[in-house]
Amino acid sequence: MNATLAEKVMGRLAGRAVRAGEMVEIAPDWTFALDDGIGLIDQNFRRYGVEKLARPDRIALFYDHYAPADTPLHAQMHRIGRQLFERFGLPRERLFDVGAGISHQVAVESGMVLPGQMLTNMDSHTITIGAVGALGCGIGGAEMASLWAHGKLWFRVPESIRIDLEGTLPAGTCAKDLVLSILARLTARGAIYNAIEYHGPALAGLSIPERMTLCNMGIEMGAKFAVVPGDAVTRAHFEALGIDAGEMPGPDPGASYRVQHRFDLSTVEPLVSAPSKVDNVHPAAQFAGTRIHQAFLGTCTNGRLEDLEQAAAILKGKRVASGVRMVVTPASRQVYSRAMQSGVLQVLLDAGATITTPGCGACAGMHQGVLAAEEVCISSSSRNFLGRMGHRDALVYLGSPATVAASALRGTITDPRAVL
């Protein structure tokens, strides 16, 4: 059988060869839960009398959405999670409390999830871990409660889409611009319940953080998984952490794909996704002069050290425009610490930015950067739906860290090449 990577990973968990379209009952290698969903798990456990967990050593809980808690209700969700860990005797080191960071960011930077493994989480952007050759997807609270209690869950094996990348990104562009160009071609419905596989010579020049951005927005195309098969870059990432990545599975030659695409990175330019659809993608220069009220740099899409460094390079020695709020949310404590040690945070602070607690921050519109009616935000996040970052009458444009920084500097949406 000539299997895709998704078929191989799910076949390993099923204990047999599987094909796209089949239903399989499998036990993922890891199951994560979050503070915005742990209450549902606890509720289901109490309703159905769950007293034992099937695989407690494969469970982790992350406080990244309500971090720190902004309402009594959210504080109660944190309390429920801590009590649940005590009730079931779960290892305390698997509860990543306020400030640890976004679940899939921590999973990658710590080497927690290995190539060829599968992770389920209560967050659709868990697809991000495809950057290290693993499969990640989001599931609901009732599904997660069942998985924790019984150890297995039904999944349909997805068809796969192959995307080949060649060339090198021009100056002023980055992985966010590349994935926006891919999104523009595939559209928000172009990969529904498919697994996106990235291939091609350009990958050798894309770092793990860049690959995380690439995989992260696969969910905005409707994908179940988005993955870069393990290679030398992947192995170097784990070696730097002192971890043996082991066998790094890839697709078989002749694997069957629903469709194939090719992208030349050298043709990519700074892009912006305009309100209020993620695939409403146009050149950033097209929106030149559009006034902004907030610039948001962070999230699991672009809250990594490389992203903060790109913004700092543009803002060093300068100040954000009058009337603009710049909010910076590192994706994890590790990112925060390294940015502080390197001086990147000081540059951003000196430029007038506000640095918040690591986590999801303003992305989900809950706190640390909520927008008022008719306000405009340029964000490095992944979604610009109505009401996503606050009031439904606010407007959110999506761009790269460089575009966010350049726009903050000028007070209007700006192609970063104009300030380099």
N, C-alpha and C positions, 0 to 999 in steps of 0.2 A: 504494500500500500504506500502511495506517495502522499504523505500527510503534511498539512500546514502546521505551523507552530501551535495554534490553538487546538487542533485535533490531537497533536502529540501530548500536550500537557493534560488535556482532559481525558485522553486515553490512558495515560499513566494512572490518573486518579480512579478511573473506572476499572482498571485492571485488564483492559482489552483494547483492541483497535476500535476507534470510533470514526464516524463520518459526519460531516455537516448535515444538520437536520435531525439527527438522532436526539432522543431524550436520555440523559444519563443521571443516575443518582450517585453523587460523589461527595467526598469530604475534602473541602479546600484545605490547603496547607496552613492557612491563617484565617481567623475571623476577627475583625475589629468592630468595635462599636464606638459611638461618639456621644458627647454630652447632650446633643439635641435629639437623641433617640433612645438613650438608656432607660428612660422612664417607660417606654413602650415595652422593652424587654422585661423589665421588672413587673409591669402590669400583667403581661402574658404569663410569666412564671407563677404569679400568685393566683391568677384565674384558673390555671390548669394544674396547679399543685406540683410544679417542677421542684424537685429537691436535690437533683444531682445533674451535673454537666458532663457531657460525653467526652469532651477533649479539653479540659481546663488549661493544659499547657500550650494550647494553640489559640488562646484568647488574649486580646488586649483592648484596653479602653483609653480613649483620648479625649481630653477636654480642650477642644480647639475652636468651637463655635461660640460658646458663651464664656469666653476667656479674657478677663475675669468676669464672673457673673454680674450682669447688669440689672437684674430684677430679682425679687424674692423667689419667683417661680424658677428661674434658671439656677439660682443658688440651691434650691431644693433638688433639682435634677442632679447637680453635682453631689449632693448629700446622698441621694438614692444610689448613685454609682459606687460611692465609697462603701456604703452599707452592703450593697450587693457583693462586692469583692470580699468583705468580711464574712458574709453569710455563707458563701461558697468556698471560702478558703483559697481564693485565687491569689497568685503571687503578686505582692504589692508592687514589684518593679514593672509589672505589666499595666499599671494604671499610670498613664502619663498625664499628670495634673496640670493645672493652669500654668502657662508659660513654656511648656515643653515644645509646643508647636503643632503644626498640621500633621495629621496621622500619616499620610503617604509621603510627606517630606521626611519625617523622622524614620519611616520604614526604609527609605532609600539611603539616606545619609549615614545611617547606623549599620547598614548591611543586614538588617533584620530579615528581609525577604530576598531569597536567592533566585538566580536565573532558573527558569523552568518550573517555578512554583506558582500557585494560584492563591489569591487573596480576595476575600469578600469583606465589604465594609458598608457602613450606612452612609456612604457618600459616593455620588456618581463619579467624582473626580479621582477615585481610587485607581482609575484607568492609568493614572500618572506613572505607576510603578512599572509599566511596560518599558520604561527607559532602561531597566536593568534586565530585560529579557524575561520578565514575569508577567502573569496575567492578573489584572485587577478589575473588579467591577463592584458596583453598588447594589445593595438589596434593601428591602423594607424591614421595618421593625418586627413584624410578626414572623417574617422569614428568618430573621436573625435569631429570634427567640427559639424557633424550632431547630435551627442549626446548632445553637449552643446546647440545647437539650438532647438532641438525637444524633448530632454529629454529621449528618448528611442532608443534602438538599438536591432537588431536581433542577437540572439546567438543560437547555437545548444547546447543542454544539453549533456554533455560528459558522456561516460561510465566511470566507476571507477575501479581503481586498489587498492587493499588492501595490505599494507605492515605491517606485525607484527614484532615488535622489542623486543628482550629479551636479558638478560645479561647486563654486564657492560663493558664499554670501558677500555682496559688495559692502564697502564701508558705509556705516550709517544704518545698516539693517541687521536684524538678528533673528533668532529662531521664532519669535512671536510673529514677525512679518511673514516668515515662511509658512507657518501653520495657518495664518489668515489667508494666504494665497491658496493653500490647499482647500481650506474651508470654502473659499469663493467658488472653486471649481466643483467640489463634491456636493455643496450645499448642506443645510442643516438636516436634511433627510436622506442624504446620499449614502449613508453607511449604517442604516438602522439594523440593529442586532447583528452586525458584521464584526469580524476581527480585522483591524487594519494592521498589516505588516509593513514595516519600513525597511527598505533595502537600498543598496547602491553605494558607489564609491564616496559620495559626499559624507556619509556617516562617519568616516574615519576622522573628519575634521570637526565633528559635533560632539561637544562634551556631554557628560551625564546630565548636568543642569539643562542644557539645550534640548536634549532628548526628552527630558521631563516635560518641558513646555510643549514639545511636539506631540507627545502622547496625551498630555493633559486635555487638550482641546479635541481629542478624538470623540469624546462624549458629545461635543457640540455638533458633530456630524451624525450623531445617533449610534455610534459604535458601542458594542459590548466590551471589546478590548481594543487597545492600540499598543503595539509592541515593537521594539527594536530587538531582533535576535541577538543574543550575546556574541561579543567579538572582543578584539584586543582592548578596546576602550573599556568595555564592561569588566574584563578581567583585571585591568589596572586599577579600576575603582575599588574592587574588593581587596586586591593585594595591598593597597594603601591603608585599608582598614584592618589588615592582618587576618583576612578571612579567605579561606579557600572556596572559590565560587563553584568548584566541582564541575561536573559535566554541564555544558551550556547547550541545550538542545536548540536546533534550528529546523526549519522546514525541509522536507525532502526535495531533491531535484524532481521536477515534474509535478509538484503539488498543484492541486486544482484551485484556481482563484475565480471568484465571481466576475471580477473586472481588474484591470491593471492600469496604473497611471504612471507617468514619468514627469518629473519636475526638474528644471534647470535652476539651481540656486542663484546663478549669476544674473538672472532676469528679475529677481525679487527686488522690490522697492519698499520704503516705509509705507505701511498700510494702516487703515483705521476701519474698524467695524462700527458703523453708524447706528443710532437708535432706530428701531428697538428690536432688531434681529441680528443674530450673530453672523449670518452669512451676507449681510448688507455691507460688503467690503469694497473700499475704494482707496485710491492713493491718499495719503495723509495731506498732501498739498492741496487736494480738492476742498478741504475744510479750513484752509488758512484764513485766519481772521475770526473764526468762531470763538466767541468769548467763553471762558471757563470760570467756574467758581471753586472747583476742587480738582486736585490732581492726586490720584491714589496709586501708590506703588506698593505691591505686595501680593498676597494670595499664593495658592499652590501652583498658579500659572507662572508667576514672575516675582516671587518674593525671596529668591535665593541670592547668595552673595554676589554672583556674577551680575545679577540684575541691579542690585544696589550700587555696584561698582560702575556700571554703565551710566546710571543717573548721576552719581557723584562726579564722574569725569566731565559731565556737561555743566553741573552746578558749582563746581569748585571755584571759590572766590567771587561768587555771584549771589544774588538774592532772588527768590521767587517774586513774581509780579505782585504789586499791591492789589489787595482784594482777592487773592488766591490762597486757599488753604492747601498745603501739601501734606498728605498723611502717608507715612511709611510704616508698613507692618511686616517685619521679617517673618519668614515662613517657619522658623524654628528658633529655639534658644541657641543652638549651635551657630546658625546664621547670624543671629544678633551678636553673639560673643565675638565671632570672627570679624564682623563688620566694625565692632567697637575697637578691637585690638589693632585693626589695620588703619583706623582713622576715617573710614568711610562714613560712619555715623556722625562723626564730628563735622565732616564736610556738609552733610545733609542738614544737620542742626544749624550750622552757621548760615546756611542758605535760607533758613526759615521753616524747615520741615518739622513736623511733629512725629516722634517715633512712638509707636504703640506696642502693647504686649504681643509677642509672637502668637500667631493663630490665623484664623480666617478673616478677622477684622471686619472692615467695612464691606467686603465683597457681598455678603449675604444680607446686607441692609439691616442688621440688628443693632449694632453699636459701633463706636470708634470711627465715625465718619459717615453718618446717615445724611442723606440729601433732603433738602426742603423742596417744595413745589417750585417748578420752573428753573431750578438750579441745573447747571451743566457740569458734568465730571468727565475727565479723561482718565481712564483706569487701565492698569495693566492686568486686570482680571479676565475672566473667561466669558462672562455673561452680561448682556445689556438689556435684558427684558424690562418691560414696564414694571416699576416698583421694586426692581431687584436691589437697589441700593438705598431705598427709602421711599419717598413719595412717588406715586405712580405718574405724576406730572413732571418729574425730574428726567433729564436726558443723560444717558451714559454712552460715551464713545470708548471703544477698546483700542488700545495701541501698545506698542512695545515700551519697555522701561525708558529707552532713549526718547521716544515720542512723548511720554508722560513728563519727563524732566524738561525737555525743550518747551513743551506747552506751559508748564508751570513757570518757566523762566520768562516767557513772553506774555503770559496771561491769555493766550489764544491757542487753539490747536495749531501745532507747528511741526512741519517735517524736520526731524532732527538734523538732517544734512545742512539746514539753513543756519545752524548755530555751531557746527563742528569746525 
